Amino acid sequence: MRYFYMFIFILFLASCKKDKNANSVVNDNFSVSITSATIVNIGEFSLNATLNISTTSEAVEYGFIISDSATPMINNGTVQAVGKSGSGLAYSWKLSNQDANKLQYFRAYAKTTNAIVYSSILSSTPNTPYQILSAEDTMSNVFKGGALSSVLYTNIKNVPDNAVISLFFDSFEVPIIGKQLATPPNFDPKIGWIYNYAYPEQLPPGSYTLSLKINQTQIVYKTKVVLLEGKWRKTGEMPSTNPLANSLASGFVYNDFVYGYRMVTEQGPPLFTTFTAYNYKTNQSTVLKGFNAIELPVGAVTIQQGNLIHYIGGQYRTSSGDNCVNSHYIFNTATNQWSKGPDFPGHVRRNAANMLYNNKIYYGLGYDIPDYVHYTHGTTAYNDLWAYDLSTQTWQQLADFPQQGGRYMNAIFSINSKLYVVAGTTASGSSFVPTKETWCYDANADSWNKKTDFPGVAQINFTNFQLNNYGYVGLGESSTYDSYVGRIFSSYFYKYDPIYDKWQRVCNLPYAGPVLTMGVTNQSGLMIASYDSPDRVMGIYTFTP
């Protein structure tokens, strides 16, 4: 009998436990729905959901699940519990410091001890991916009197006020020095925040990945950014008290001085000029004695031999007309005196190719330009080359340039025994045709050889010099006028490596326009903008590799 009552008691206990489970399942009746996942700012989302409860035996926990999985569950995502409740309600959560360009999935959940329910699924994908819309694909180390800086444009319009914003070239962080939110109608509606950043001077030239990081969101620019070799600096401006005194003709650079003829007045006859030495470091000008006070030499070759400067050829502007000459004058920078040298025996010309090598001046090509005043004859380009022996003071004709059409308004530079003639135009019948060709004359072999073509867009009127056994050619303009904008100028610059016969783009000049004078001083290239420049300022710029 004792065992019978014990068996009845065990059945009673078992029936009580079964009833409790049955009641829990029946009474826990609830659901949850996610209503929105709204982008508040970049990397910030506002998640909103609704909890509905019919019956429950205990408070229901509710919240959100954030996951990389397309099917977020408690066991495969980040669970963000928001609270517990015994009755239905609407709830929300602000999710911050997320990678806005990373695809994530959001889901609301609700659970008790014995049950869990999920909502439908939303994703974090923005309508338009966050992007750097534009930045400088090639960057030049230039200084024009202000900070070295550049700018990038994004389509990001919502950025938290307290956001941590960083800019990187690969892993190197670059300071952001300014920002603004673009607003129509001044900007395209697609543009959002604009950031100004410092030029990364500590980095060597090369290709870098540009990325912008806003909190946890990393935005990578679509192309590599190239830091170009070399540095341009604006070091001053030529004085210009009289607009007519801004024509520094056939100038040359010697130490810290820029020498050249300057027009005083066009009223005449006669036409008066001065020969001026200007110290571009101290801004002091000195008027010197010229070899002729009533002629303005343009396009004369200036070749430095120690403290002597040889002026050969050029076109002389006078009150009676403009004519090319073959005269040879020598200026002594130590005594500021002029002397006469043996005239060039070939055709009169201006802008001849030239170099100094092994105590000889090499001089040739160039062109005879029409008389601008009277238009008496057409332009003629030459292909002959000569050498002037400084010891014997005699001229000797050498191997002609291989093309009969010669060269017109080309670039030149010399490296050791070799003279390079770059681009320009060549005569073809009665017209001149642009060319990208590079030719090299070897004085030791008295021969010409063709080299790699010049890669720039400009065709004539270049700035050129040689530094550290490299040739530098840049700026220039198109050989034809555009009917709308007129002269088309370039600001690109290139370096030529004679060993590998290779052109390489280097730092742009912060200027595009006509050039007055160029030269080399203190291991730097020097260029002076013409008064013809767009801003009417004769800026002085120096280039260091």
Salt bridges, closest charged atoms under 4 A:
GLU44 OE1 - LYS94 NZ 3.54
ASP68 OD1 - LYS102 NZ 3.50
GLU201 OE1 - LYS231 NZ 3.89
GLU201 OE1 - ARG233 NH2 3.37
GLU229 OE2 - LYS495 NZ 2.97
GLU237 OE2 - LYS234 NZ 3.02
ASP256 OD1 - LYS281 NZ 3.47
GLU266 OE2 - ARG317 NH2 2.90
ASP343 OD1 - LYS340 NZ 2.28
ASP368 OD1 - HIS377 NE2 3.73
ASP371 OD2 - HIS374 ND1 3.47
ASP384 OD1 - ARG349 NH1 2.74
GLU437 OE1 - ARG407 NH2 2.87
ASP453 OD1 - LYS450 NZ 2.93
GLU477 OE2 - ARG487 NH2 2.80
ASP532 OD2 - ARG487 NH1 3.89
